[in-house]
Amino acid sequence: MEGEKAEMVFTDPPYNVAIAGNVSGLGKIKHNEFAMASGDMTRAEFVAFLSGAFANLVAHSVDGSIHFVCMDWRHMGEMLEAGAANYAELKNLIVWAKDNGGMGAF
């Protein structure tokens, strides 16, 4: 961003959920596990991971910027804990209500 700061962030960090057992892979393509945060981190490790990521987002964003962060429902607590350590307030929670389960655990 060449020194510019973000006014808005939309990010989809790793969910710390293993692919195996959670992504069905019924199709031709089989997904590999991610390099990190693929179900291998403890709760404390994942909170620290997210907190570090959020600290970087804050450092490279203008004051008052809005950050949209996607997260699997299994780790909402960790995301909220890491968010509380880095952000002044939680503005809102948006839930994606999927009518069709797709390729996930549905």
N, CA, C and O atoms as a GROMACS GRO file, in nm:
protein
  424
    1MET      N    1   0.082  -0.120   0.000
    1MET     CA    2   0.000   0.000   0.000
    1MET      C    3   0.086   0.126   0.000
    1MET      O    4   0.036   0.238   0.010
    2GLU      N    5   0.218   0.104  -0.012
    2GLU     CA    6   0.312   0.215  -0.027
    2GLU      C    7   0.296   0.324   0.079
    2GLU      O    8   0.296   0.443   0.047
    3GLY      N    9   0.282   0.283   0.205
    3GLY     CA   10   0.272   0.379   0.314
    3GLY      C   11   0.133   0.428   0.345
    3GLY      O   12   0.111   0.491   0.449
    4GLU      N   13   0.037   0.400   0.257
    4GLU     CA   14  -0.102   0.439   0.282
    4GLU      C   15  -0.159   0.350   0.393
    4GLU      O   16  -0.113   0.238   0.414
    5LYS      N   17  -0.259   0.401   0.461
    5LYS     CA   18  -0.327   0.323   0.565
    5LYS      C   19  -0.469   0.291   0.519
    5LYS      O   20  -0.534   0.371   0.452
    6ALA      N   21  -0.516   0.173   0.558
    6ALA     CA   22  -0.649   0.126   0.518
    6ALA      C   23  -0.758   0.199   0.593
    6ALA      O   24  -0.746   0.227   0.712
    7GLU      N   25  -0.866   0.228   0.523
    7GLU     CA   26  -0.985   0.285   0.586
    7GLU      C   27  -1.087   0.176   0.617
    7GLU      O   28  -1.178   0.196   0.697
    8MET      N   29  -1.070   0.060   0.553
    8MET     CA   30  -1.156  -0.054   0.575
    8MET      C   31  -1.075  -0.179   0.548
    8MET      O   32  -0.990  -0.180   0.460
    9VAL      N   33  -1.102  -0.285   0.624
    9VAL     CA   34  -1.034  -0.413   0.606
    9VAL      C   35  -1.139  -0.522   0.599
    9VAL      O   36  -1.234  -0.524   0.678
   10PHE      N   37  -1.123  -0.613   0.504
   10PHE     CA   38  -1.202  -0.736   0.499
   10PHE      C   39  -1.101  -0.849   0.497
   10PHE      O   40  -1.025  -0.862   0.401
   11THR      N   41  -1.099  -0.931   0.601
   11THR     CA   42  -0.999  -1.036   0.610
   11THR      C   43  -1.063  -1.169   0.649
   11THR      O   44  -1.167  -1.173   0.715
   12ASP      N   45  -0.998  -1.274   0.608
   12ASP     CA   46  -1.046  -1.410   0.629
   12ASP      C   47  -0.928  -1.493   0.679
   12ASP      O   48  -0.876  -1.577   0.606
   13PRO      N   49  -0.886  -1.470   0.806
   13PRO     CA   50  -0.769  -1.541   0.856
   13PRO      C   51  -0.795  -1.691   0.868
   13PRO      O   52  -0.910  -1.735   0.865
   14PRO      N   53  -0.688  -1.770   0.883
   14PRO     CA   54  -0.709  -1.914   0.905
   14PRO      C   55  -0.801  -1.938   1.024
   14PRO      O   56  -0.800  -1.861   1.121
   15TYR      N   57  -0.881  -2.043   1.018
   15TYR     CA   58  -0.983  -2.069   1.119
   15TYR      C   59  -0.938  -2.164   1.230
   15TYR      O   60  -1.011  -2.183   1.328
   16ASN      N   61  -0.821  -2.222   1.218
   16ASN     CA   62  -0.774  -2.323   1.313
   16ASN      C   63  -0.871  -2.440   1.322
   16ASN      O   64  -0.896  -2.495   1.429
   17VAL      N   65  -0.924  -2.478   1.206
   17VAL     CA   66  -1.012  -2.593   1.193
   17VAL      C   67  -0.951  -2.683   1.086
   17VAL      O   68  -0.924  -2.638   0.974
   18ALA      N   69  -0.931  -2.808   1.119
   18ALA     CA   70  -0.872  -2.902   1.023
   18ALA      C   71  -0.961  -2.922   0.902
   18ALA      O   72  -1.084  -2.921   0.914
   19ILE      N   73  -0.899  -2.938   0.786
   19ILE     CA   74  -0.973  -2.968   0.664
   19ILE      C   75  -1.036  -3.108   0.677
   19ILE      O   76  -1.154  -3.127   0.649
   20ALA      N   77  -0.955  -3.204   0.720
   20ALA     CA   78  -1.003  -3.342   0.736
   20ALA      C   79  -1.117  -3.345   0.838
   20ALA      O   80  -1.101  -3.300   0.952
   21GLY      N   81  -1.230  -3.399   0.796
   21GLY     CA   82  -1.345  -3.411   0.884
   21GLY      C   83  -1.438  -3.291   0.882
   21GLY      O   84  -1.547  -3.296   0.939
   22ASN      N   85  -1.396  -3.183   0.817
   22ASN     CA   86  -1.478  -3.062   0.813
   22ASN      C   87  -1.509  -3.014   0.672
   22ASN      O   88  -1.608  -2.945   0.651
   23VAL      N   89  -1.427  -3.050   0.575
   23VAL     CA   90  -1.451  -3.018   0.434
   23VAL      C   91  -1.468  -3.152   0.365
   23VAL      O   92  -1.375  -3.232   0.362
   24SER      N   93  -1.586  -3.176   0.311
   24SER     CA   94  -1.619  -3.310   0.264
   24SER      C   95  -1.539  -3.355   0.144
   24SER      O   96  -1.509  -3.474   0.133
   25GLY      N   97  -1.503  -3.265   0.054
   25GLY     CA   98  -1.424  -3.305  -0.062
   25GLY      C   99  -1.492  -3.409  -0.148
   25GLY      O  100  -1.426  -3.501  -0.197
   26LEU      N  101  -1.622  -3.397  -0.168
   26LEU     CA  102  -1.694  -3.495  -0.248
   26LEU      C  103  -1.662  -3.486  -0.396
   26LEU      O  104  -1.684  -3.581  -0.471
   27GLY      N  105  -1.611  -3.373  -0.437
   27GLY     CA  106  -1.581  -3.352  -0.578
   27GLY      C  107  -1.445  -3.405  -0.617
   27GLY      O  108  -1.381  -3.479  -0.543
   28LYS      N  109  -1.402  -3.365  -0.734
   28LYS     CA  110  -1.276  -3.408  -0.791
   28LYS      C  111  -1.157  -3.351  -0.714
   28LYS      O  112  -1.053  -3.417  -0.701
   29ILE      N  113  -1.172  -3.228  -0.665
   29ILE     CA  114  -1.062  -3.160  -0.595
   29ILE      C  115  -1.062  -3.198  -0.448
   29ILE      O  116  -1.165  -3.189  -0.381
   30LYS      N  117  -0.948  -3.241  -0.398
   30LYS     CA  118  -0.931  -3.271  -0.256
   30LYS      C  119  -0.843  -3.163  -0.196
   30LYS      O  120  -0.734  -3.135  -0.248
   31HIS      N  121  -0.889  -3.101  -0.088
   31HIS     CA  122  -0.817  -2.991  -0.026
   31HIS      C  123  -0.712  -3.042   0.072
   31HIS      O  124  -0.739  -3.133   0.151
   32ASN      N  125  -0.594  -2.982   0.067
   32ASN     CA  126  -0.488  -3.013   0.163
   32ASN      C  127  -0.508  -2.929   0.288
   32ASN      O  128  -0.579  -2.828   0.286
   33GLU      N  129  -0.445  -2.969   0.397
   33GLU     CA  130  -0.446  -2.890   0.519
   33GLU      C  131  -0.368  -2.761   0.493
   33GLU      O  132  -0.277  -2.759   0.410
   34PHE      N  133  -0.402  -2.655   0.564
   34PHE     CA  134  -0.329  -2.530   0.553
   34PHE      C  135  -0.194  -2.542   0.621
   34PHE      O  136  -0.173  -2.633   0.702
   35ALA      N  137  -0.102  -2.452   0.589
   35ALA     CA  138   0.033  -2.455   0.647
   35ALA      C  139   0.031  -2.431   0.797
   35ALA      O  140   0.114  -2.486   0.870
   36MET      N  141  -0.062  -2.349   0.844
   36MET     CA  142  -0.072  -2.323   0.988
   36MET      C  143  -0.217  -2.290   1.023
   36MET      O  144  -0.298  -2.258   0.936
   37ALA      N  145  -0.248  -2.299   1.152
   37ALA     CA  146  -0.383  -2.273   1.202
   37ALA      C  147  -0.487  -2.360   1.132
   37ALA      O  148  -0.593  -2.314   1.091
   38SER      N  149  -0.452  -2.487   1.119
   38SER     CA  150  -0.542  -2.584   1.058
   38SER      C  151  -0.582  -2.689   1.163
   38SER      O  152  -0.578  -2.809   1.138
   39GLY      N  153  -0.622  -2.638   1.279
   39GLY     CA  154  -0.661  -2.727   1.388
   39GLY      C  155  -0.547  -2.768   1.477
   39GLY      O  156  -0.567  -2.848   1.569
   40ASP      N  157  -0.426  -2.716   1.451
   40ASP     CA  158  -0.309  -2.758   1.526
   40ASP      C  159  -0.276  -2.669   1.646
   40ASP      O  160  -0.193  -2.706   1.728
   41MET      N  161  -0.340  -2.553   1.657
   41MET     CA  162  -0.308  -2.459   1.765
   41MET      C  163  -0.400  -2.479   1.885
   41MET      O  164  -0.519  -2.507   1.870
   42THR      N  165  -0.342  -2.463   2.004
   42THR     CA  166  -0.425  -2.463   2.125
   42THR      C  167  -0.505  -2.334   2.127
   42THR      O  168  -0.483  -2.244   2.046
   43ARG      N  169  -0.597  -2.325   2.219
   43ARG     CA  170  -0.678  -2.203   2.231
   43ARG      C  171  -0.588  -2.082   2.254
   43ARG      O  172  -0.603  -1.980   2.186
   44ALA      N  173  -0.495  -2.093   2.347
   44ALA     CA  174  -0.405  -1.980   2.379
   44ALA      C  175  -0.318  -1.943   2.258
   44ALA      O  176  -0.296  -1.825   2.231
   45GLU      N  177  -0.268  -2.044   2.188
   45GLU     CA  178  -0.186  -2.017   2.069
   45GLU      C  179  -0.267  -1.946   1.961
   45GLU      O  180  -0.218  -1.855   1.895
   46PHE      N  181  -0.392  -1.988   1.943
   46PHE     CA  182  -0.475  -1.928   1.839
   46PHE      C  183  -0.512  -1.784   1.876
   46PHE      O  184  -0.514  -1.697   1.789
   47VAL      N  185  -0.541  -1.760   2.004
   47VAL     CA  186  -0.569  -1.622   2.047
   47VAL      C  187  -0.446  -1.535   2.020
   47VAL      O  188  -0.460  -1.423   1.971
   48ALA      N  189  -0.327  -1.584   2.052
   48ALA     CA  190  -0.204  -1.508   2.028
   48ALA      C  191  -0.183  -1.484   1.879
   48ALA      O  192  -0.143  -1.375   1.838
   49PHE      N  193  -0.210  -1.585   1.797
   49PHE     CA  194  -0.198  -1.573   1.652
   49PHE      C  195  -0.291  -1.464   1.599
   49PHE      O  196  -0.248  -1.376   1.525
   50LEU      N  197  -0.418  -1.471   1.638
   50LEU     CA  198  -0.515  -1.371   1.593
   50LEU      C  199  -0.481  -1.232   1.647
   50LEU      O  200  -0.494  -1.133   1.576
   51SER      N  201  -0.439  -1.226   1.772
   51SER     CA  202  -0.404  -1.098   1.831
   51SER      C  203  -0.290  -1.031   1.756
   51SER      O  204  -0.291  -0.910   1.734
   52GLY      N  205  -0.191  -1.110   1.717
   52GLY     CA  206  -0.081  -1.056   1.637
   52GLY      C  207  -0.128  -1.007   1.501
   52GLY      O  208  -0.083  -0.902   1.454
   53ALA      N  209  -0.217  -1.082   1.440
   53ALA     CA  210  -0.272  -1.041   1.310
   53ALA      C  211  -0.352  -0.912   1.325
   53ALA      O  212  -0.339  -0.820   1.244
   54PHE      N  213  -0.436  -0.905   1.427
   54PHE     CA  214  -0.517  -0.786   1.448
   54PHE      C  215  -0.430  -0.664   1.479
   54PHE      O  216  -0.460  -0.554   1.435
   55ALA      N  217  -0.324  -0.684   1.555
   55ALA     CA  218  -0.232  -0.574   1.586
   55ALA      C  219  -0.171  -0.518   1.458
   55ALA      O  220  -0.156  -0.396   1.444
   56ASN      N  221  -0.137  -0.605   1.365
   56ASN     CA  222  -0.084  -0.560   1.235
   56ASN      C  223  -0.190  -0.484   1.156
   56ASN      O  224  -0.160  -0.384   1.092
   57LEU      N  225  -0.314  -0.532   1.160
   57LEU     CA  226  -0.422  -0.462   1.090
   57LEU      C  227  -0.440  -0.321   1.146
   57LEU      O  228  -0.454  -0.224   1.071
   58VAL      N  229  -0.441  -0.312   1.278
   58VAL     CA  230  -0.458  -0.181   1.342
   58VAL      C  231  -0.342  -0.088   1.307
   58VAL      O  232  -0.362   0.030   1.280
   59ALA      N  233  -0.221  -0.141   1.308
   59ALA     CA  234  -0.102  -0.060   1.281
   59ALA      C  235  -0.102  -0.002   1.139
   59ALA      O  236  -0.041   0.101   1.114
   60HIS      N  237  -0.171  -0.070   1.048
   60HIS     CA  238  -0.171  -0.027   0.908
   60HIS      C  239  -0.307   0.026   0.863
   60HIS      O  240  -0.339   0.027   0.743
   61SER      N  241  -0.387   0.070   0.960
   61SER     CA  242  -0.519   0.126   0.931
   61SER      C  243  -0.534   0.262   0.999
   61SER      O  244  -0.471   0.289   1.101
   62VAL      N  245  -0.616   0.348   0.940
   62VAL     CA  246  -0.644   0.478   1.001
   62VAL      C  247  -0.731   0.460   1.125
   62VAL      O  248  -0.805   0.362   1.136
   63ASP      N  249  -0.722   0.554   1.217
   63ASP     CA  250  -0.811   0.553   1.332
   63ASP      C  251  -0.955   0.560   1.282
   63ASP      O  252  -0.987   0.640   1.194
   64GLY      N  253  -1.040   0.478   1.340
   64GLY     CA  254  -1.180   0.477   1.300
   64GLY      C  255  -1.211   0.385   1.184
   64GLY      O  256  -1.326   0.377   1.140
   65SER      N  257  -1.110   0.314   1.132
   65SER     CA  258  -1.137   0.221   1.022
   65SER      C  259  -1.224   0.106   1.072
   65SER      O  260  -1.225   0.073   1.190
   66ILE      N  261  -1.297   0.046   0.980
   66ILE     CA  262  -1.382  -0.069   1.011
   66ILE      C  263  -1.314  -0.195   0.958
   66ILE      O  264  -1.268  -0.198   0.844
   67HIS      N  265  -1.308  -0.298   1.042
   67HIS     CA  266  -1.247  -0.425   1.004
   67HIS      C  267  -1.352  -0.534   1.008
   67HIS      O  268  -1.410  -0.563   1.113
   68PHE      N  269  -1.376  -0.596   0.894
   68PHE     CA  270  -1.464  -0.712   0.883
   68PHE      C  271  -1.376  -0.836   0.889
   68PHE      O  272  -1.288  -0.853   0.804
   69VAL      N  273  -1.398  -0.922   0.987
   69VAL     CA  274  -1.314  -1.040   1.006
   69VAL      C  275  -1.402  -1.164   1.001
   69VAL      O  276  -1.494  -1.178   1.082
   70CYS      N  277  -1.375  -1.252   0.906
   70CYS     CA  278  -1.450  -1.378   0.896
   70CYS      C  279  -1.390  -1.481   0.992
   70CYS      O  280  -1.269  -1.484   1.015
   71MET      N  281  -1.478  -1.565   1.050
   71MET     CA  282  -1.429  -1.669   1.140
   71MET      C  283  -1.531  -1.782   1.146
   71MET      O  284  -1.652  -1.758   1.139
   72ASP      N  285  -1.482  -1.902   1.160
   72ASP     CA  286  -1.566  -2.019   1.181
   72ASP      C  287  -1.630  -2.008   1.319
   72ASP      O  288  -1.567  -1.959   1.412
   73TRP      N  289  -1.752  -2.052   1.334
   73TRP     CA  290  -1.824  -2.042   1.461
   73TRP      C  291  -1.752  -2.110   1.576
   73TRP      O  292  -1.770  -2.071   1.691
   74ARG      N  293  -1.670  -2.210   1.547
   74ARG     CA  294  -1.601  -2.284   1.652
   74ARG      C  295  -1.501  -2.198   1.729
   74ARG      O  296  -1.464  -2.231   1.842
   75HIS      N  297  -1.457  -2.089   1.668
   75HIS     CA  298  -1.353  -2.006   1.731
   75HIS      C  299  -1.395  -1.861   1.748
   75HIS      O  300  -1.311  -1.772   1.749
   76MET      N  301  -1.525  -1.838   1.761
   76MET     CA  302  -1.572  -1.702   1.786
   76MET      C  303  -1.517  -1.647   1.916
   76MET      O  304  -1.482  -1.529   1.923
   77GLY      N  305  -1.508  -1.731   2.019
   77GLY     CA  306  -1.455  -1.687   2.148
   77GLY      C  307  -1.312  -1.636   2.137
   77GLY      O  308  -1.278  -1.532   2.192
   78GLU      N  309  -1.229  -1.711   2.064
   78GLU     CA  310  -1.090  -1.670   2.046
   78GLU      C  311  -1.080  -1.541   1.967
   78GLU      O  312  -0.998  -1.454   1.998
   79MET      N  313  -1.165  -1.528   1.863
   79MET     CA  314  -1.162  -1.406   1.784
   79MET      C  315  -1.206  -1.286   1.868
   79MET      O  316  -1.146  -1.179   1.859
   80LEU      N  317  -1.309  -1.303   1.948
   80LEU     CA  318  -1.355  -1.194   2.033
   80LEU      C  319  -1.250  -1.157   2.138
   80LEU      O  320  -1.232  -1.039   2.167
   81GLU      N  321  -1.182  -1.256   2.194
   81GLU     CA  322  -1.077  -1.227   2.292
   81GLU      C  323  -0.961  -1.151   2.228
   81GLU      O  324  -0.913  -1.052   2.284
   82ALA      N  325  -0.915  -1.197   2.112
   82ALA     CA  326  -0.806  -1.128   2.043
   82ALA      C  327  -0.850  -0.990   1.997
   82ALA      O  328  -0.772  -0.895   1.999
   83GLY      N  329  -0.976  -0.978   1.955
   83GLY     CA  330  -1.028  -0.848   1.913
   83GLY      C  331  -1.033  -0.750   2.028
   83GLY      O  332  -1.000  -0.633   2.010
   84ALA      N  333  -1.075  -0.796   2.146
   84ALA     CA  334  -1.084  -0.708   2.263
   84ALA      C  335  -0.947  -0.654   2.302
   84ALA      O  336  -0.937  -0.545   2.359
   85ALA      N  337  -0.842  -0.730   2.273
   85ALA     CA  338  -0.706  -0.686   2.307
   85ALA      C  339  -0.652  -0.583   2.208
   85ALA      O  340  -0.551  -0.518   2.235
   86ASN      N  341  -0.718  -0.566   2.094
   86ASN     CA  342  -0.665  -0.480   1.988
   86ASN      C  343  -0.758  -0.369   1.942
   86ASN      O  344  -0.713  -0.268   1.888
   87TYR      N  345  -0.887  -0.387   1.962
   87TYR     CA  346  -0.984  -0.291   1.911
   87TYR      C  347  -1.056  -0.222   2.026
   87TYR      O  348  -1.069  -0.278   2.135
   88ALA      N  349  -1.102  -0.100   2.002
   88ALA     CA  350  -1.172  -0.022   2.104
   88ALA      C  351  -1.311  -0.079   2.132
   88ALA      O  352  -1.358  -0.074   2.245
   89GLU      N  353  -1.376  -0.132   2.029
   89GLU     CA  354  -1.511  -0.185   2.049
   89GLU      C  355  -1.550  -0.281   1.937
   89GLU      O  356  -1.494  -0.277   1.827
   90LEU      N  357  -1.646  -0.366   1.968
   90LEU     CA  358  -1.708  -0.453   1.868
   90LEU      C  359  -1.829  -0.377   1.814
   90LEU      O  360  -1.920  -0.344   1.890
   91LYS      N  361  -1.830  -0.351   1.686
   91LYS     CA  362  -1.940  -0.275   1.627
   91LYS      C  363  -2.063  -0.361   1.602
   91LYS      O  364  -2.176  -0.319   1.630
   92ASN      N  365  -2.041  -0.483   1.550
   92ASN     CA  366  -2.154  -0.565   1.514
   92ASN      C  367  -2.106  -0.706   1.487
   92ASN      O  368  -1.986  -0.730   1.473
   93LEU      N  369  -2.197  -0.799   1.478
   93LEU     CA  370  -2.169  -0.937   1.441
   93LEU      C  371  -2.260  -0.970   1.324
   93LEU      O  372  -2.382  -0.953   1.333
   94ILE      N  373  -2.202  -1.016   1.215
   94ILE     CA  374  -2.278  -1.053   1.097
   94ILE      C  375  -2.269  -1.204   1.081
   94ILE      O  376  -2.159  -1.259   1.080
   95VAL      N  377  -2.380  -1.270   1.068
   95VAL     CA  378  -2.384  -1.416   1.051
   95VAL      C  379  -2.427  -1.447   0.910
   95VAL      O  380  -2.530  -1.398   0.863
   96TRP      N  381  -2.348  -1.529   0.842
   96TRP     CA  382  -2.382  -1.574   0.708
   96TRP      C  383  -2.470  -1.698   0.723
   96TRP      O  384  -2.420  -1.806   0.755
   97ALA      N  385  -2.599  -1.684   0.701
   97ALA     CA  386  -2.692  -1.796   0.710
   97ALA      C  387  -2.700  -1.862   0.573
   97ALA      O  388  -2.766  -1.811   0.482
   98LYS      N  389  -2.633  -1.975   0.560
   98LYS     CA  390  -2.631  -2.046   0.432
   98LYS      C  391  -2.756  -2.132   0.418
   98LYS      O  392  -2.787  -2.214   0.505
   99ASP      N  393  -2.828  -2.114   0.308
   99ASP     CA  394  -2.944  -2.198   0.280
   99ASP      C  395  -2.902  -2.338   0.237
   99ASP      O  396  -2.970  -2.436   0.268
  100ASN      N  397  -2.789  -2.346   0.166
  100ASN     CA  398  -2.735  -2.474   0.119
  100ASN      C  399  -2.598  -2.492   0.181
  100ASN      O  400  -2.515  -2.401   0.174
  101GLY      N  401  -2.573  -2.606   0.240
  101GLY     CA  402  -2.449  -2.633   0.311
  101GLY      C  403  -2.323  -2.628   0.229
  101GLY      O  404  -2.218  -2.595   0.284
  102GLY      N  405  -2.327  -2.657   0.102
  102GLY     CA  406  -2.205  -2.655   0.022
  102GLY      C  407  -2.110  -2.766   0.058
  102GLY      O  408  -2.153  -2.877   0.092
  103MET      N  409  -1.980  -2.737   0.052
  103MET     CA  410  -1.878  -2.840   0.071
  103MET      C  411  -1.830  -2.855   0.215
  103MET      O  412  -1.744  -2.938   0.241
  104GLY      N  413  -1.882  -2.779   0.307
  104GLY     CA  414  -1.834  -2.783   0.445
  104GLY      C  415  -1.892  -2.898   0.524
  104GLY      O  416  -1.927  -3.002   0.468
  105ALA      N  417  -1.903  -2.879   0.654
  105ALA     CA  418  -1.945  -2.982   0.747
  105ALA      C  419  -2.096  -3.003   0.752
  105ALA      O  420  -2.145  -3.085   0.830
  106PHE      N  421  -2.172  -2.928   0.668
  106PHE     CA  422  -2.317  -2.940   0.674
  106PHE      C  423  -2.360  -3.071   0.614
  106PHE      O  424  -2.480  -3.100   0.609
   0.00000   0.00000   0.00000
